[in-house]
Amino acid sequence: MNKNKFGILSMLLAVVVAFASCKPAVEGEETGSKILINEILMTNETNFQDDYGMHSAWVELFNKSYGSYNVAAHLLKYSDTPGDTAVYFIPKGDVLTLIQPRQHSLFWADGQPARGTFHVNFVFNPEKETWIGIYDSGNKLLNEVVVPAGILQADQSYARIQDGGNEWEVRGAGTDKFVTPSTNNLTLDKNVKMEKFQTQDSIGVGMAISAMAVVFSGLLLLYIIFRTIGKVSAWNAQRTAAKTKGLNEEETKEAMAKGSTPGEVFAAIAMAMHEMQEDVHDVEDTILTIHQTERRYSPWSSKIYSLREMPKK
């Protein structure tokens, strides 16, 4: 009984710890969702125009995954008053709702949903604190953001510093921070690592050594792998052949040990045994003397061998 009580108490404690560790998503915090709210512009006077040539507020979504993501049947929700939330159902059947990997999609907050799939049924009020969230078809919150009241002027956006990042900033207030609808929030116009490497290794010696080290290391690794595979395959083949012949463990080891001896050794042993048993010996009393012949010409280039013999009269 005491054990049961202890088990129930442990389970309750685990549940309490689990609930305590859970917390609602806050602005800028990663939720693991593939689709994120990336940039918001509330007052559009001279900024990007929609497909009707109108300057409307917009919300930019970003697909942070490396696979396509379809936002059809998702919900865009907006609220600037507690208890009053506008909901826009993204229609199905539009091929443009399929957002490509690491790409963006723009929704116009003009309150004119009859104009098309990407025109929502609400408008923004920059003077109020604004909450925007995106939900999947099962009404599960994927991402949300709160835009503080009065933080944005005309043609200014509230955007992530980097696409899919956690930090936000106001864009459009200066020449160094541009509003970027349907494009990357952070544009990299140089390769910092390449420039640093070029400074440290201007003539490329380090690059050459690194490349050669990688190549030779790979070749050495391949040599070790293939040599090991060859030995293992030969050992397995010998063991399988020995078992096929019905040899026991000791006989198998002996056969495998014999198989590792070169064939030339067995040939030499067999020849020696044959000579011993058949009383065959080399002739040892014969003396072979080689005398060097001096010639004034080189036999291989001598012309006498190429001349025809004169006929006798």
C-alpha positions in Angstrom: 0.0 0.0 0.0 2.8 2.4 0.9 4.4 1.6 -2.5 1.2 2.5 -4.3 1.0 5.8 -2.5 4.6 6.6 -3.2 4.0 5.8 -6.9 0.9 8.0 -7.1 2.8 10.9 -5.3 5.7 10.6 -7.8 3.4 10.7 -10.8 1.6 13.8 -9.4 5.0 15.5 -8.8 6.1 14.7 -12.3 2.9 16.2 -13.7 3.3 19.4 -11.6 6.9 19.8 -12.8 5.9 19.3 -16.4 3.2 22.0 -16.2 5.5 24.3 -14.4 8.1 23.9 -17.2 5.5 24.8 -19.9 5.0 28.4 -20.7 3.1 30.2 -23.4 5.0 31.5 -26.5 6.1 35.1 -26.3 7.1 37.5 -28.9 10.2 36.4 -30.8 10.5 33.1 -29.1 11.0 30.0 -31.3 8.0 27.6 -31.3 9.3 25.0 -33.8 6.8 26.1 -36.4 7.8 26.1 -40.1 5.8 29.2 -40.9 6.4 32.5 -39.1 5.2 36.1 -39.1 8.2 37.9 -40.4 7.3 41.5 -41.0 4.3 43.9 -40.6 3.6 47.3 -42.1 0.6 49.1 -40.7 0.4 52.4 -42.6 1.3 52.3 -46.2 1.6 55.7 -48.0 4.4 55.3 -50.5 5.5 51.7 -50.0 4.8 48.5 -51.9 1.6 48.4 -54.0 -0.8 45.5 -54.1 -2.1 43.8 -57.3 -4.7 46.6 -57.5 -2.2 49.3 -57.4 -3.3 50.3 -53.9 -1.0 51.2 -51.0 -2.3 48.9 -48.3 -0.9 47.6 -45.0 0.5 44.1 -45.2 1.7 41.1 -43.2 4.6 39.0 -44.4 4.9 35.2 -43.7 8.2 33.4 -43.9 8.7 29.6 -44.5 11.8 28.9 -42.5 12.0 25.2 -43.5 13.8 23.7 -46.4 10.6 22.2 -47.8 7.6 23.7 -49.4 4.7 24.7 -47.0 1.1 25.4 -47.9 -0.8 27.9 -45.8 -4.1 27.1 -47.4 -6.9 26.5 -44.8 -4.8 28.3 -42.2 -6.1 31.1 -40.0 -4.8 34.7 -39.7 -6.1 36.3 -36.5 -5.9 39.9 -35.5 -6.9 41.8 -32.4 -6.3 45.3 -31.0 -9.1 45.1 -28.4 -9.3 42.5 -25.7 -12.2 40.0 -26.5 -12.5 41.2 -30.1 -10.5 39.1 -32.6 -10.9 39.2 -36.4 -10.3 35.8 -38.1 -9.3 35.4 -41.8 -9.6 31.9 -43.3 -6.9 31.5 -46.1 -8.9 29.9 -49.0 -7.9 26.6 -50.5 -7.3 26.0 -54.1 -4.9 28.8 -54.8 -1.5 27.5 -56.0 0.2 30.6 -54.7 -0.5 29.6 -51.1 2.3 27.1 -51.5 5.3 28.9 -50.1 8.7 27.7 -51.4 11.6 26.8 -49.0 13.0 29.9 -47.3 10.6 32.2 -49.2 8.0 34.8 -48.3 4.3 35.4 -48.8 2.5 38.8 -48.5 -1.1 39.3 -47.2 -2.7 42.7 -47.6 -4.5 44.0 -44.6 -7.0 46.2 -46.5 -10.3 44.7 -45.3 -11.2 43.6 -48.8 -11.2 39.8 -48.9 -13.3 39.8 -52.1 -10.2 41.1 -53.9 -8.5 37.7 -53.7 -6.8 35.1 -51.6 -4.1 37.4 -50.2 -6.5 40.2 -49.1 -7.6 39.8 -45.5 -10.8 41.0 -43.8 -9.2 43.4 -41.3 -7.2 46.6 -41.2 -4.6 47.7 -38.7 -4.7 50.6 -36.2 -1.1 51.7 -35.5 -2.3 53.7 -32.4 -3.3 50.5 -30.6 -1.3 47.6 -29.4 -1.8 44.9 -32.0 -1.7 41.1 -31.7 -1.4 39.0 -34.8 -1.3 35.2 -34.9 -1.3 32.4 -37.5 -3.1 29.1 -36.8 -3.1 25.8 -38.7 -6.3 24.1 -40.0 -6.7 22.5 -36.6 -6.7 25.9 -34.9 -3.3 25.3 -33.4 -1.2 28.4 -32.8 1.9 28.4 -35.0 3.3 31.8 -34.4 2.3 35.2 -32.9 3.6 38.7 -32.5 2.6 41.8 -30.6 3.3 45.2 -32.1 3.5 47.9 -29.5 1.2 50.9 -29.8 2.5 54.0 -31.6 5.8 52.4 -32.4 5.4 52.6 -36.2 5.1 55.7 -38.4 3.9 55.8 -42.0 5.9 53.4 -44.3 7.7 51.9 -41.3 7.6 48.1 -40.6 8.1 46.0 -37.5 10.3 43.1 -38.7 12.6 40.4 -37.6 16.3 41.5 -37.9 17.0 38.3 -39.7 14.5 36.0 -41.5 13.1 33.6 -38.9 15.2 35.1 -36.1 14.1 36.0 -32.6 15.0 39.7 -32.5 12.7 42.4 -33.9 13.3 46.0 -34.9 11.6 49.0 -36.6 12.5 49.4 -40.2 12.2 52.4 -42.5 13.2 55.0 -40.0 16.7 55.4 -41.5 18.7 54.8 -44.7 20.4 51.7 -43.3 17.2 49.7 -42.4 14.9 49.2 -45.3 11.4 47.9 -45.4 11.7 44.5 -47.2 8.3 43.1 -48.4 8.6 39.7 -50.0 12.4 39.6 -49.7 15.1 38.9 -47.2 15.2 41.1 -44.1 19.0 40.8 -43.9 20.9 41.1 -47.1 24.5 39.8 -47.1 26.5 41.6 -49.7 29.9 40.1 -48.7 31.4 36.9 -47.4 33.0 37.7 -44.1 34.7 34.3 -43.7 36.2 34.5 -47.2 37.5 38.0 -46.6 39.1 36.9 -43.3 40.7 33.9 -44.8 42.0 36.0 -47.7 43.6 38.4 -45.2 45.2 35.6 -43.2 46.4 33.5 -46.2 46.9 35.9 -49.0 49.0 33.6 -51.2 47.0 30.5 -50.6 49.6 28.3 -48.8 47.2 27.4 -46.1 44.4 26.6 -48.6 46.8 24.3 -50.5 47.9 22.4 -47.4 44.4 22.0 -46.2 43.2 20.7 -49.5 46.0 18.2 -49.8 45.5 17.1 -46.2 41.9 16.4 -46.9 42.6 14.5 -50.1 45.3 12.3 -48.7 43.4 11.7 -45.5 40.4 10.6 -47.6 42.7 8.3 -49.7 44.2 6.8 -46.6 40.8 6.2 -45.1 39.6 4.5 -48.3 42.8 2.3 -48.3 42.1 1.2 -44.7 38.4 0.6 -45.4 39.0 -1.5 -48.6 41.9 -3.4 -47.1 39.8 -4.3 -44.0 36.9 -5.3 -46.2 39.1 -7.5 -48.3 40.6 -9.3 -45.3 37.2 -9.8 -43.7 35.7 -11.1 -47.0 38.6 -13.5 -47.5 38.3 -14.7 -43.9 34.6 -15.2 -44.2 35.0 -17.0 -47.5 37.5 -19.4 -46.0 35.4 -20.0 -43.0 32.3 -20.7 -45.1 34.3 -23.1 -47.3 35.6 -25.0 -44.2 32.1 -25.3 -42.8 30.8 -26.5 -46.1 33.3 -29.4 -46.0 32.0 -30.3 -42.5 35.1 -29.4 -40.6 34.8 -28.7 -36.8 36.1 -25.6 -35.1 39.7 -26.8 -34.7 39.9 -28.1 -38.2 38.4 -24.8 -39.5 41.1 -22.8 -37.7 43.8 -25.0 -39.1 42.5 -24.8 -42.6 42.2 -21.0 -42.4 45.8 -20.9 -41.1 47.0 -22.9 -44.0 45.1 -20.7 -46.4 47.1 -17.7 -45.2 50.4 -19.3 -46.4 51.5 -18.3 -50.0 51.2 -21.0 -52.6 54.9 -20.6 -53.6 55.9 -22.0 -50.2 53.8 -25.1 -50.7 55.2 -25.6 -54.2 58.8 -25.4 -52.9 58.1 -27.9 -50.1 56.4 -30.3 -52.5 59.4 -30.1 -54.9 61.9 -30.8 -52.1 59.9 -33.8 -50.9 59.6 -35.1 -54.4 63.4 -34.9 -55.0 64.0 -36.6 -51.6 61.6 -39.5 -52.2 62.5 -40.1 -55.8 66.2 -39.7 -55.2 66.5 -37.0 -57.7 69.4 -34.6 -57.3 71.1 -31.9 -59.3 74.3 -32.8 -61.0 76.8 -31.2 -58.7 80.2 -32.2 -60.3 79.7 -30.5 -63.6 81.8 -27.3 -63.9 80.4 -24.6 -66.3 83.0 -22.1 -67.4 82.0 -19.0 -69.3 84.7 -17.1 -71.2 84.2 -13.6 -72.4 84.8 -13.1 -76.2 86.2 -9.8 -77.2 84.8 -8.4 -80.4 85.5 -5.1 -82.0 81.9 -4.7 -83.2 78.6 -5.0 -81.6 76.9 -8.2 -82.9 73.4 -6.8 -82.9 74.6 -3.9 -85.2 77.0 -5.8 -87.3 76.4 -5.3 -91.0 77.9 -8.7 -92.1 74.7 -10.4 -91.1 72.7 -8.2 -93.4 74.9 -8.6 -96.5 74.1 -11.1 -99.1 76.7 -13.8 -99.9 78.4 -13.3 -103.2 77.7 -16.1 -105.6 80.7 -18.4 -106.4 81.9 -18.6 -110.0 
